Amino acid sequence: MNKLLGFALIAAIACAPTAAPLKGVLAPDRSLPSLTLPGGHRHIVFKWDYEEGEVAARGDGSVRTAAPDSARLDFFLGGGLGAGAAVLIGDSLRAPHAELARRYIPPTPMMWAALGRLAIPALRDTVVRIDGDMLRADVGSPVQWRVAIHGDTLVGLEHISGGKIIESFARGSAGALTYEKPGARRRLRLTILREQPGSFDAAIWSL
């Protein structure tokens, strides 16, 4: 890592919000539920809004998923000014323009969280607490991930470093999904318009 990149990383973490103590009553079971993609194929259509500093863009998009761990993302810039696509299989993201895809598409654990799948690295020392209808968990020692689950739905995921929230995903009401990276002043909002079973040709996994 060069010095400039190192200073930028330190500055980004310093600007990130502090992770508050985990809420709720300590649960006897420290294991997290298995949250996976729905069986079969699904087709999700959404609108998106992206902000990074003073830069903003918006448009439409779709995701086609296949259980257990495959997704094809297609993004269309408003006004017909451009389009992009990426394929996410397990922890691997493939795209014709990989650097741009990694900039605009959230990291794989966050992208999977938006699709309802919990796919964080396996770490020891998980603490689980019950807060009303919400299950909350801190994963890792020191904490690296914070998970929030309501019923069988993943509603929040935070990536933590040095006690700071460096990026987060939140599922809101009316199909609103938000990814944020505070230190980079980056935010991606997805508004789900419809979700339904689908049938896809195997060719969609090739770019």
Short mmCIF file of the C-alpha atoms (twelve columns), coordinates in Angstrom:
data_MODEL
# 
_entry.id   MODEL 
# 
loop_
_atom_site.group_PDB 
_atom_site.id 
_atom_site.type_symbol 
_atom_site.label_atom_id 
_atom_site.label_alt_id 
_atom_site.label_comp_id 
_atom_site.label_asym_id 
_atom_site.label_seq_id 
_atom_site.Cartn_x 
_atom_site.Cartn_y 
_atom_site.Cartn_z 
_atom_site.pdbx_PDB_model_num 
ATOM 1   C CA . MET A 1   0.000   0.000   0.000   1 
ATOM 2   C CA . ASN A 2   1.481   3.362   -0.975  1 
ATOM 3   C CA . LYS A 3   1.548   6.254   1.504   1 
ATOM 4   C CA . LEU A 4   -1.161  8.273   -0.264  1 
ATOM 5   C CA . LEU A 5   -3.577  5.335   -0.267  1 
ATOM 6   C CA . GLY A 6   -2.731  4.623   3.365   1 
ATOM 7   C CA . PHE A 7   -3.452  8.205   4.431   1 
ATOM 8   C CA . ALA A 8   -6.732  8.153   2.471   1 
ATOM 9   C CA . LEU A 9   -7.782  4.936   4.218   1 
ATOM 10  C CA . ILE A 10  -6.953  6.355   7.660   1 
ATOM 11  C CA . ALA A 11  -8.882  9.552   6.866   1 
ATOM 12  C CA . ALA A 12  -11.907 7.568   5.655   1 
ATOM 13  C CA . ILE A 13  -12.004 5.476   8.835   1 
ATOM 14  C CA . ALA A 14  -11.600 8.595   10.993  1 
ATOM 15  C CA . CYS A 15  -14.665 10.153  9.313   1 
ATOM 16  C CA . ALA A 16  -16.790 7.038   9.840   1 
ATOM 17  C CA . PRO A 17  -19.385 6.923   12.649  1 
ATOM 18  C CA . THR A 18  -18.608 5.030   15.843  1 
ATOM 19  C CA . ALA A 19  -20.360 1.710   16.395  1 
ATOM 20  C CA . ALA A 20  -22.595 2.011   19.481  1 
ATOM 21  C CA . PRO A 21  -22.830 -0.846  22.000  1 
ATOM 22  C CA . LEU A 22  -24.942 -3.747  20.789  1 
ATOM 23  C CA . LYS A 23  -28.570 -3.470  21.961  1 
ATOM 24  C CA . GLY A 24  -30.697 -6.209  23.479  1 
ATOM 25  C CA . VAL A 25  -30.533 -9.100  25.920  1 
ATOM 26  C CA . LEU A 26  -27.798 -11.689 25.549  1 
ATOM 27  C CA . ALA A 27  -29.148 -14.764 23.722  1 
ATOM 28  C CA . PRO A 28  -28.211 -18.287 24.916  1 
ATOM 29  C CA . ASP A 29  -27.627 -19.419 21.320  1 
ATOM 30  C CA . ARG A 30  -24.663 -17.670 19.678  1 
ATOM 31  C CA . SER A 31  -25.275 -19.082 16.204  1 
ATOM 32  C CA . LEU A 32  -26.745 -16.985 13.393  1 
ATOM 33  C CA . PRO A 33  -29.644 -18.231 11.263  1 
ATOM 34  C CA . SER A 34  -28.828 -19.319 7.730   1 
ATOM 35  C CA . LEU A 35  -30.201 -16.664 5.376   1 
ATOM 36  C CA . THR A 36  -30.074 -17.720 1.737   1 
ATOM 37  C CA . LEU A 37  -31.522 -16.754 -1.626  1 
ATOM 38  C CA . PRO A 38  -35.063 -17.984 -2.312  1 
ATOM 39  C CA . GLY A 39  -35.123 -21.300 -4.123  1 
ATOM 40  C CA . GLY A 40  -35.161 -21.371 -7.916  1 
ATOM 41  C CA . HIS A 41  -34.872 -18.226 -10.047 1 
ATOM 42  C CA . ARG A 42  -36.031 -14.722 -9.151  1 
ATOM 43  C CA . HIS A 43  -36.237 -11.499 -11.183 1 
ATOM 44  C CA . ILE A 44  -36.028 -8.180  -9.320  1 
ATOM 45  C CA . VAL A 45  -36.608 -4.801  -10.992 1 
ATOM 46  C CA . PHE A 46  -35.561 -1.582  -9.248  1 
ATOM 47  C CA . LYS A 47  -34.701 2.100   -9.540  1 
ATOM 48  C CA . TRP A 48  -31.319 3.288   -8.291  1 
ATOM 49  C CA . ASP A 49  -29.773 6.555   -7.092  1 
ATOM 50  C CA . TYR A 50  -26.013 6.918   -6.608  1 
ATOM 51  C CA . GLU A 51  -24.107 9.697   -4.830  1 
ATOM 52  C CA . GLU A 52  -20.386 10.146  -4.287  1 
ATOM 53  C CA . GLY A 53  -19.371 13.550  -3.009  1 
ATOM 54  C CA . GLU A 54  -20.801 16.052  -5.485  1 
ATOM 55  C CA . VAL A 55  -21.395 13.424  -8.174  1 
ATOM 56  C CA . ALA A 56  -24.891 11.967  -8.589  1 
ATOM 57  C CA . ALA A 57  -26.508 9.547   -11.044 1 
ATOM 58  C CA . ARG A 58  -29.723 7.585   -11.288 1 
ATOM 59  C CA . GLY A 59  -31.471 5.062   -13.475 1 
ATOM 60  C CA . ASP A 60  -33.131 1.656   -13.633 1 
ATOM 61  C CA . GLY A 61  -31.858 -1.857  -13.130 1 
ATOM 62  C CA . SER A 62  -32.631 -5.500  -12.600 1 
ATOM 63  C CA . VAL A 63  -31.193 -8.501  -10.791 1 
ATOM 64  C CA . ARG A 64  -31.738 -12.102 -11.789 1 
ATOM 65  C CA . THR A 65  -30.868 -14.584 -9.050  1 
ATOM 66  C CA . ALA A 66  -30.403 -18.332 -8.973  1 
ATOM 67  C CA . ALA A 67  -30.082 -20.201 -5.691  1 
ATOM 68  C CA . PRO A 68  -27.849 -20.808 -3.929  1 
ATOM 69  C CA . ASP A 69  -25.314 -18.090 -4.809  1 
ATOM 70  C CA . SER A 70  -25.611 -16.564 -8.287  1 
ATOM 71  C CA . ALA A 71  -26.856 -13.149 -9.437  1 
ATOM 72  C CA . ARG A 72  -26.752 -11.170 -12.701 1 
ATOM 73  C CA . LEU A 73  -26.981 -7.369  -12.311 1 
ATOM 74  C CA . ASP A 74  -27.915 -4.976  -15.113 1 
ATOM 75  C CA . PHE A 75  -27.823 -1.197  -14.643 1 
ATOM 76  C CA . PHE A 76  -29.163 1.451   -17.025 1 
ATOM 77  C CA . LEU A 77  -28.260 5.116   -16.648 1 
ATOM 78  C CA . GLY A 78  -31.155 7.569   -16.794 1 
ATOM 79  C CA . GLY A 79  -31.753 9.165   -20.183 1 
ATOM 80  C CA . GLY A 80  -30.280 6.204   -22.050 1 
ATOM 81  C CA . LEU A 81  -26.743 7.513   -21.507 1 
ATOM 82  C CA . GLY A 82  -25.155 4.181   -20.675 1 
ATOM 83  C CA . ALA A 83  -25.502 0.703   -19.230 1 
ATOM 84  C CA . GLY A 84  -23.479 -1.868  -17.324 1 
ATOM 85  C CA . ALA A 85  -23.658 -5.455  -16.187 1 
ATOM 86  C CA . ALA A 86  -21.966 -7.749  -13.685 1 
ATOM 87  C CA . VAL A 87  -22.216 -11.350 -12.560 1 
ATOM 88  C CA . LEU A 88  -21.864 -12.281 -8.893  1 
ATOM 89  C CA . ILE A 89  -21.214 -15.945 -8.113  1 
ATOM 90  C CA . GLY A 90  -20.285 -16.726 -4.527  1 
ATOM 91  C CA . ASP A 91  -17.576 -14.225 -3.562  1 
ATOM 92  C CA . SER A 92  -16.554 -13.556 -7.161  1 
ATOM 93  C CA . LEU A 93  -17.697 -10.468 -9.084  1 
ATOM 94  C CA . ARG A 94  -17.150 -10.435 -12.857 1 
ATOM 95  C CA . ALA A 95  -17.768 -7.465  -15.134 1 
ATOM 96  C CA . PRO A 96  -16.486 -6.162  -18.482 1 
ATOM 97  C CA . HIS A 97  -15.092 -3.129  -16.642 1 
ATOM 98  C CA . ALA A 98  -14.087 -4.634  -13.280 1 
ATOM 99  C CA . GLU A 99  -12.655 -1.459  -11.687 1 
ATOM 100 C CA . LEU A 100 -15.778 0.566   -12.448 1 
ATOM 101 C CA . ALA A 101 -18.002 -2.281  -11.232 1 
ATOM 102 C CA . ARG A 102 -16.173 -2.435  -7.894  1 
ATOM 103 C CA . ARG A 103 -16.579 1.324   -7.499  1 
ATOM 104 C CA . TYR A 104 -20.317 1.476   -8.160  1 
ATOM 105 C CA . ILE A 105 -21.436 -1.965  -6.954  1 
ATOM 106 C CA . PRO A 106 -21.197 -2.605  -3.187  1 
ATOM 107 C CA . PRO A 107 -18.702 -5.244  -1.973  1 
ATOM 108 C CA . THR A 108 -20.025 -8.791  -2.246  1 
ATOM 109 C CA . PRO A 109 -21.188 -9.218  1.407   1 
ATOM 110 C CA . MET A 110 -23.191 -5.976  1.104   1 
ATOM 111 C CA . MET A 111 -24.617 -6.856  -2.310  1 
ATOM 112 C CA . TRP A 112 -25.685 -10.270 -1.038  1 
ATOM 113 C CA . ALA A 113 -27.248 -8.607  2.013   1 
ATOM 114 C CA . ALA A 114 -29.378 -6.462  -0.308  1 
ATOM 115 C CA . LEU A 115 -30.597 -9.693  -1.916  1 
ATOM 116 C CA . GLY A 116 -31.379 -11.239 1.470   1 
ATOM 117 C CA . ARG A 117 -28.373 -13.566 1.716   1 
ATOM 118 C CA . LEU A 118 -26.009 -13.446 4.706   1 
ATOM 119 C CA . ALA A 119 -22.542 -14.068 3.270   1 
ATOM 120 C CA . ILE A 120 -19.948 -12.617 5.630   1 
ATOM 121 C CA . PRO A 121 -16.580 -14.294 6.328   1 
ATOM 122 C CA . ALA A 122 -16.601 -17.037 8.961   1 
ATOM 123 C CA . LEU A 123 -15.182 -15.593 12.194  1 
ATOM 124 C CA . ARG A 124 -15.060 -16.714 15.793  1 
ATOM 125 C CA . ASP A 125 -16.494 -14.927 18.841  1 
ATOM 126 C CA . THR A 126 -20.043 -14.153 17.746  1 
ATOM 127 C CA . VAL A 127 -22.213 -12.321 20.307  1 
ATOM 128 C CA . VAL A 128 -25.986 -12.526 19.731  1 
ATOM 129 C CA . ARG A 129 -28.563 -10.353 21.466  1 
ATOM 130 C CA . ILE A 130 -32.354 -10.180 21.242  1 
ATOM 131 C CA . ASP A 131 -33.873 -6.698  21.024  1 
ATOM 132 C CA . GLY A 132 -37.674 -7.087  20.878  1 
ATOM 133 C CA . ASP A 133 -38.438 -8.696  17.508  1 
ATOM 134 C CA . MET A 134 -34.897 -8.053  16.308  1 
ATOM 135 C CA . LEU A 135 -31.894 -10.352 16.506  1 
ATOM 136 C CA . ARG A 136 -28.629 -8.432  16.579  1 
ATOM 137 C CA . ALA A 137 -25.143 -9.902  16.441  1 
ATOM 138 C CA . ASP A 138 -21.526 -8.769  16.585  1 
ATOM 139 C CA . VAL A 139 -19.161 -11.049 14.676  1 
ATOM 140 C CA . GLY A 140 -15.419 -11.204 15.281  1 
ATOM 141 C CA . SER A 141 -13.089 -10.077 18.067  1 
ATOM 142 C CA . PRO A 142 -12.523 -7.219  17.654  1 
ATOM 143 C CA . VAL A 143 -15.908 -6.798  15.991  1 
ATOM 144 C CA . GLN A 144 -15.770 -6.796  12.192  1 
ATOM 145 C CA . TRP A 145 -19.432 -7.258  11.285  1 
ATOM 146 C CA . ARG A 146 -22.742 -6.312  12.881  1 
ATOM 147 C CA . VAL A 147 -25.895 -8.091  11.732  1 
ATOM 148 C CA . ALA A 148 -29.580 -7.201  12.266  1 
ATOM 149 C CA . ILE A 149 -32.283 -9.767  11.455  1 
ATOM 150 C CA . HIS A 150 -36.044 -9.314  11.783  1 
ATOM 151 C CA . GLY A 151 -37.842 -12.651 11.655  1 
ATOM 152 C CA . ASP A 152 -36.216 -14.384 8.701   1 
ATOM 153 C CA . THR A 153 -35.204 -11.152 6.932   1 
ATOM 154 C CA . LEU A 154 -31.757 -9.554  6.959   1 
ATOM 155 C CA . VAL A 155 -32.473 -5.867  7.584   1 
ATOM 156 C CA . GLY A 156 -29.030 -4.514  8.406   1 
ATOM 157 C CA . LEU A 157 -25.338 -5.256  7.949   1 
ATOM 158 C CA . GLU A 158 -22.450 -3.077  9.111   1 
ATOM 159 C CA . HIS A 159 -18.757 -3.524  8.379   1 
ATOM 160 C CA . ILE A 160 -16.706 -2.329  11.348  1 
ATOM 161 C CA . SER A 161 -13.000 -1.511  11.686  1 
ATOM 162 C CA . GLY A 162 -11.378 -0.044  14.773  1 
ATOM 163 C CA . GLY A 163 -14.791 0.498   16.353  1 
ATOM 164 C CA . LYS A 164 -15.959 2.573   13.348  1 
ATOM 165 C CA . ILE A 165 -18.711 1.731   10.853  1 
ATOM 166 C CA . ILE A 166 -16.868 1.928   7.548   1 
ATOM 167 C CA . GLU A 167 -19.804 0.773   5.400   1 
ATOM 168 C CA . SER A 168 -23.388 -0.363  5.950   1 
ATOM 169 C CA . PHE A 169 -26.490 -1.817  4.357   1 
ATOM 170 C CA . ALA A 170 -30.034 -1.151  5.600   1 
ATOM 171 C CA . ARG A 171 -33.401 -2.466  4.441   1 
ATOM 172 C CA . GLY A 172 -36.135 0.117   4.910   1 
ATOM 173 C CA . SER A 173 -39.861 0.163   4.284   1 
ATOM 174 C CA . ALA A 174 -41.572 0.049   0.873   1 
ATOM 175 C CA . GLY A 175 -38.734 -1.811  -0.828  1 
ATOM 176 C CA . ALA A 176 -35.979 0.710   -0.025  1 
ATOM 177 C CA . LEU A 177 -32.398 -0.597  0.241   1 
ATOM 178 C CA . THR A 178 -29.475 1.672   1.132   1 
ATOM 179 C CA . TYR A 179 -25.732 1.084   0.994   1 
ATOM 180 C CA . GLU A 180 -23.448 3.734   2.508   1 
ATOM 181 C CA . LYS A 181 -19.705 4.256   2.826   1 
ATOM 182 C CA . PRO A 182 -19.465 7.406   4.966   1 
ATOM 183 C CA . GLY A 183 -15.725 7.987   4.671   1 
ATOM 184 C CA . ALA A 184 -16.004 8.084   0.867   1 
ATOM 185 C CA . ARG A 185 -19.283 10.051  0.982   1 
ATOM 186 C CA . ARG A 186 -20.748 7.258   -1.115  1 
ATOM 187 C CA . ARG A 187 -24.383 6.151   -1.096  1 
ATOM 188 C CA . LEU A 188 -26.401 3.813   -3.298  1 
ATOM 189 C CA . ARG A 189 -30.169 3.568   -2.897  1 
ATOM 190 C CA . LEU A 190 -32.236 0.846   -4.557  1 
ATOM 191 C CA . THR A 191 -36.036 1.023   -4.653  1 
ATOM 192 C CA . ILE A 192 -37.582 -2.334  -5.489  1 
ATOM 193 C CA . LEU A 193 -40.423 -2.001  -8.006  1 
ATOM 194 C CA . ARG A 194 -41.316 -5.665  -8.399  1 
ATOM 195 C CA . GLU A 195 -39.995 -9.131  -7.629  1 
ATOM 196 C CA . GLN A 196 -41.232 -12.352 -9.179  1 
ATOM 197 C CA . PRO A 197 -40.149 -15.875 -10.146 1 
ATOM 198 C CA . GLY A 198 -38.280 -16.035 -13.436 1 
ATOM 199 C CA . SER A 199 -36.836 -18.468 -15.956 1 
ATOM 200 C CA . PHE A 200 -33.379 -17.664 -17.320 1 
ATOM 201 C CA . ASP A 201 -31.175 -18.984 -20.086 1 
ATOM 202 C CA . ALA A 202 -27.694 -20.111 -18.964 1 
ATOM 203 C CA . ALA A 203 -26.222 -17.483 -21.304 1 
ATOM 204 C CA . ILE A 204 -26.952 -14.718 -18.753 1 
ATOM 205 C CA . TRP A 205 -23.935 -15.847 -16.698 1 
ATOM 206 C CA . SER A 206 -21.540 -15.002 -19.541 1 
ATOM 207 C CA . LEU A 207 -20.454 -11.405 -20.112 1 
# 
